[in-house]
Amino acid sequence: MKLYSINTGYFKLDGGAMFGVVPKSIWNKINPADENNLCSWALRCLLIEDGNRLILVDNGNGDKQDAKFFSHYYLHGDDTLDKSLAKYGFTRNDITDAFLTHLHFDHCGGSISREGDKLVPTFKNATYWSNKEHWDWAVNPNEREKASFLKENILPIEESGQLKFITHPLDNEMGPVSYPPGTLTVEFTENISVRFVNGHTESMMLPQIKYKDRTVVFMADLLPSAGHIPLPYVMAYDMFPLTTLNEKRNFLTNALENDHILFFEHDKDYECCTLQQTERGIRPKDFFKLEEI
């Protein structure tokens, strides 16, 4: 197995929205804002080469939206999905599996491309993976989250016939069952399990990859950056902040005990870190690039 960090560019989001109740006087030291209170964030994906499968976890914003849409997010940087794949000798047609942690536009926008007047799958030879609980949530969005679920990113996947669902671990449970938040997992492949979390959005999926005798966890939006590791640092974008808080606590405790490696999708400075216990709680220990594992 080989893992590759796939950078698709950077964008900007409001710092206050990204750090929730944490005051700007504190979070601005972590990710300094510009004159419009906007901070830069990465659109970093993960490519997993596992036997004859080439699995791409998330795929960034894509490029099919109009200039007005992208003007809100100030895209910058020279990285693109195709350039980053080419760096390792791959093309989009080599992707066998497009794994979507969730269907917010900055995670799945690259799933669909525009060819003339048609919207077509970017990865023509891939199976697209979501789960039924999240899919139903996304195609029938609530008013608060509606702007993040764009139909042109989502519906063409189903129409293509390339969509499959990962079975949620509670789908086959009988009767009420109580689990600590964020601890439910299901096997995806021999080397990849999926952790389900619900605070940011319904049934977001975090891949946990067995790699070189370690476990690498793709954090998606449970921990968008290393700066979000302290428990109160919960995004205002999260649908259920207290659920996120409990999911973070359970995840971080488990990750510390098992010496997991955290891979960050949105941290502009850091790709990976390990954890340590401090007087202030669990905090980052060592920072490094994926290729250094």
SVG drawing of the C-alpha trace seen along z (x, -y; Angstrom):
<svg xmlns="http://www.w3.org/2000/svg" viewBox="-36 -45 46 53">
<polyline fill="none" stroke="black" stroke-width="0.4" points="0.0,0.0 1.1,-3.6 -0.5,-6.9 -0.2,-10.2 -1.2,-13.7 -3.2,-15.3 -3.4,-19.0 -6.2,-20.7 -5.6,-24.3 -6.6,-26.7 -9.6,-28.7 -10.7,-31.2 -13.4,-31.0 -14.5,-33.3 -12.2,-32.8 -15.0,-33.2 -17.2,-30.6 -14.2,-28.2 -13.5,-28.6 -17.0,-29.0 -17.1,-30.4 -13.3,-30.8 -12.5,-34.6 -10.6,-36.1 -7.8,-37.3 -7.0,-33.6 -7.7,-31.9 -6.1,-34.7 -2.7,-33.5 -3.4,-30.0 -4.5,-31.1 -4.2,-34.9 -7.1,-36.5 -6.9,-39.0 -8.6,-42.4 -11.9,-40.7 -11.6,-38.3 -10.9,-35.5 -8.4,-32.7 -6.7,-30.4 -7.5,-26.7 -6.2,-23.7 -8.2,-21.5 -6.1,-18.4 -7.2,-15.0 -5.8,-11.5 -4.9,-8.9 -4.6,-5.3 -2.9,-2.8 -4.0,0.6 -3.4,3.6 -5.4,3.0 -7.5,0.3 -6.7,-3.4 -8.9,-5.2 -9.3,-8.9 -10.7,-10.3 -12.6,-13.6 -11.7,-15.7 -11.9,-19.4 -14.1,-22.2 -13.8,-21.2 -13.9,-23.9 -17.4,-23.8 -19.0,-26.5 -19.3,-30.0 -17.0,-33.0 -19.6,-34.5 -19.7,-31.3 -15.9,-31.1 -15.5,-34.8 -17.0,-34.1 -14.1,-31.7 -11.1,-33.4 -9.5,-30.3 -5.7,-30.6 -2.5,-28.5 -1.2,-26.6 -2.2,-23.1 -5.0,-21.3 -6.4,-17.8 -4.9,-16.8 -1.5,-18.3 -1.3,-16.5 -2.3,-13.2 0.2,-13.6 3.0,-14.2 2.6,-10.5 2.0,-9.2 -1.8,-9.0 -4.7,-10.5 -8.3,-10.9 -9.2,-7.8 -7.0,-5.7 -9.2,-6.2 -11.2,-3.1 -12.9,-4.4 -14.0,-8.0 -14.6,-7.9 -16.7,-10.9 -16.5,-11.7 -19.5,-13.9 -21.2,-15.9 -20.3,-19.5 -19.1,-21.3 -15.5,-21.7 -15.2,-17.9 -17.1,-16.6 -17.2,-19.4 -14.5,-17.7 -16.7,-14.6 -18.6,-16.0 -17.2,-17.9 -18.8,-20.0 -18.5,-18.7 -20.3,-21.3 -23.8,-21.4 -23.5,-18.1 -22.5,-17.3 -20.5,-14.0 -18.5,-12.0 -14.9,-13.2 -13.7,-9.7 -15.2,-7.7 -13.9,-4.3 -14.6,-4.8 -17.3,-3.7 -18.5,-6.7 -18.9,-5.8 -21.3,-7.6 -23.8,-6.2 -27.6,-6.2 -28.1,-8.2 -25.8,-11.0 -27.1,-10.9 -30.7,-11.4 -29.6,-14.2 -27.8,-15.9 -30.5,-15.6 -33.1,-16.9 -31.1,-19.6 -32.1,-21.7 -32.1,-25.5 -29.0,-26.1 -26.9,-23.6 -28.5,-24.0 -25.8,-26.3 -23.2,-23.5 -25.1,-20.8 -25.1,-21.7 -27.4,-19.5 -25.0,-19.7 -22.3,-18.1 -24.6,-15.3 -27.4,-14.2 -25.3,-13.5 -23.4,-10.9 -26.6,-8.9 -27.7,-9.4 -24.4,-8.0 -25.0,-4.6 -21.6,-4.8 -22.9,-5.4 -22.7,-2.8 -23.5,-3.0 -21.3,-1.9 -23.5,-0.1 -24.0,-2.1 -23.0,-0.1 -26.5,-0.6 -28.4,0.4 -28.8,4.0 -29.2,3.3 -32.4,4.3 -33.9,2.0 -32.3,-1.0 -28.5,-0.7 -26.3,-3.2 -22.8,-3.8 -20.3,-6.6 -20.5,-9.3 -18.0,-8.8 -17.0,-5.2 -19.1,-3.3 -16.9,-1.8 -17.4,0.5 -14.9,2.3 -14.4,0.8 -11.4,2.9 -9.0,5.2 -6.8,2.2 -9.4,-0.5 -12.2,-0.9 -14.7,-3.8 -15.6,-5.8 -19.0,-7.5 -19.5,-10.9 -22.6,-13.1 -21.7,-16.4 -20.6,-18.3 -23.3,-16.7 -25.3,-13.5 -23.1,-10.3 -19.8,-11.8 -17.2,-9.1 -13.6,-9.1 -11.3,-6.5 -8.9,-4.8 -6.0,-3.3 -3.6,-0.6 -0.3,-1.8 3.3,-0.8 2.2,0.7 0.4,-2.5 -3.2,-3.8 -3.6,-7.0 -7.0,-8.8 -8.4,-11.1 -9.9,-13.8 -12.3,-15.5 -14.3,-18.1 -14.2,-16.5 -10.8,-18.1 -10.3,-20.3 -6.9,-21.5 -4.5,-20.9 -5.8,-24.2 -9.1,-22.4 -7.7,-19.8 -8.6,-21.6 -12.2,-20.5 -13.9,-23.9 -12.7,-24.7 -15.8,-23.6 -16.8,-25.2 -20.0,-27.3 -20.7,-25.3 -21.3,-22.1 -25.0,-21.1 -24.7,-19.6 -21.8,-21.3 -22.2,-19.3 -22.2,-16.1 -19.0,-17.2 -17.5,-18.0 -18.2,-14.5 -17.0,-12.9 -13.8,-14.8 -13.3,-13.7 -13.8,-10.1 -11.7,-10.2 -8.8,-12.0 -8.7,-9.7 -8.6,-6.7 -6.1,-8.2 -3.8,-9.1 -4.0,-5.6 -3.3,-3.9 -0.7,-6.4 -2.8,-7.2 -1.6,-9.6 -4.0,-12.4 -4.2,-13.6 -5.7,-17.0 -7.8,-18.0 -7.9,-21.8 -4.8,-22.7 -2.8,-25.0 0.5,-24.4 0.4,-20.8 -0.4,-17.5 -0.1,-15.1 0.5,-15.0 0.6,-12.7 -0.8,-13.5 0.4,-13.9 -1.2,-14.5 -0.5,-17.9 -1.7,-19.8 -4.2,-21.6 -5.5,-18.4 -4.6,-16.4 -2.5,-18.5 -0.4,-17.9 3.0,-16.3 5.0,-16.0 4.1,-17.5 5.3,-15.9 4.4,-15.3 2.6,-12.1 5.7,-11.0 7.8,-11.1 5.9,-8.2"/>
</svg>
